[in-house]
Amino acid sequence: MCDFQAEDLLREEDVFRVFAQQLKFPGYFGRNWDAMVDCLDDLCADVTGGVGMVGMIHGADVLLDSESLKLLVSVLCQGADRANSDVDLDGEALDRPAIAQHFFFALDEVEAVDFVGKLEHPDLTVVSDQEFVTVTLNPEVWFA
């Protein structure tokens, strides 16, 4: 498990720096959202154990007012979707197994339903059961 503190993820440049450090992104990481998706897809066995990884973002309440919250969640979903697949974007088999990748946003004081309102976007499917929120890529947008 990789632990992140939400207060360290308020600005885009901080997201790139912290994720690169925590998840051991390669030196050529381009420090942009597309490069982050690529690096999440290519996490090495040192980070994933060859099986998968969980990223826990503690104190996620502070991200509610972040301008890049939706984009961060979308990028994490994109990276996880690609890592969780055993085929590339062209449908060709990869030379590695699918690697499970999940990210959790732990809220301290804000209710899950309040977090949902900040995540609604056509690219994402957001589901809440009052206690937990699940966010995935909207299949009608991403896989049509």
N, C-alpha and C positions, 0 to 999 in steps of 0.2 A: 504494500500500500504506500502511496505517495501522499503526503500531507501538504496542503497549501493553506495559507492564511489569506482570507479574502482581502484584508486591508493591504496586502502586497500586490493586489491585482486590479487596482483602481484605474491605472492608466495603461494604454496599449503597450507602451515600451516596457512597462513593468511586467505585464503578462508574458511577453516574449522572453524577457530576462529570467523570470522565475521558472517558467516552464522549461526553458533550455537548461537551466541549472539542475532542477529537480529530476527531469526525465532524461538528462544526459544527451541532449540533442547534439548532432555533429557540429563541428566548428564552422561549416559552411551554411548553417541555418540562416536564412535570409531575413529573419526578424520581421516577418509580415504574416498576415492571416493565412494566405495560401501555403506558405512555407511551413507554417505550424501544422496545417492539415497533413502535409507530406510527412513531416517528422513524427506526428502521432501515428500515422500509418506504418512507419518504419521503425518503431521502437525496438531496440535490441533486446536480446535475451537477458542482459544484465539488469534491465529494468523490469521486464515482464516475466522473467523466469522461464521464458519460452512458452508460457501458457496464457498469461494475461496480467492485467493490472487494474487496480482501483485507485482513483484519485479522489481524495476527500478534501473539499474546500470548506474550511471552518469559518464561522462567522460571516456567512454569505449575505446576511442582512445588509451589510455595508455596500454591497454591489447593486442594490435596488436603484440607486440614483446614478450608477455608472452609465455613461453614454454607450459603452461597448458591451453591455451585458448580453443583449440578444445575439450580437455577433460572436461573442465568446462562447455562448451556449451552442450556437449553430456550428462553429468551428469544432468544438469538442464532439458534437454529434457526427459531423462529417469524418473526423479522424477516427472515431470509434467505429463508425459504419465501415470504413475502408479496412481498418485493422481486423474487424470481426469477420471479414470476408476472406475466402481462399482463392478469389479470382481478382484480376486487376480491372481497371475501368473499362477495358475492351472485352471483358468476359473470359480472358485467357487465364489458365491456372497459374497461380503463383508458386514459387519454389519454397514456400513456407506454409505452415498451417495457419488457419485463422487464429487470431490472438484476441481473446476477450478483453474488452476495454470499457470501463464504466467510470463515470464521474458523478460524485454526490456533492450537493450543495447543502451543508448543514446550517440551518437557520437557528439563531439564538432566541430572538423575540418575535420576529415577524411570522405570521401564519402562512402556511403553504399557499392558501388561496390568494393571498396578497402578492406572493411571488409570481403566481400564474399570470396575473395581469401585465406584468412587466416583460413576459416572454412571448406573448401572442404575436405571431408573425406567420405569413403564408408559407414560409419555408419549413415551419416547425409544426409538429403535432404535440400539443400540450394537454395532458390529462391529469386531473387531481382527484384524490379521494378524501380530501379535507386534511389528511395528515402528510401525505406524500404527493409529490409531483413527478410525473414521468415525461420526459421530453425526448422526442425522436425526430428524425427527418420526415417531413411530410411526403409519403410515397407518391402522391399525385404530382408533386413538384419535382422530386428527385429521381423517381424511378419510372416515369411514364414513358 
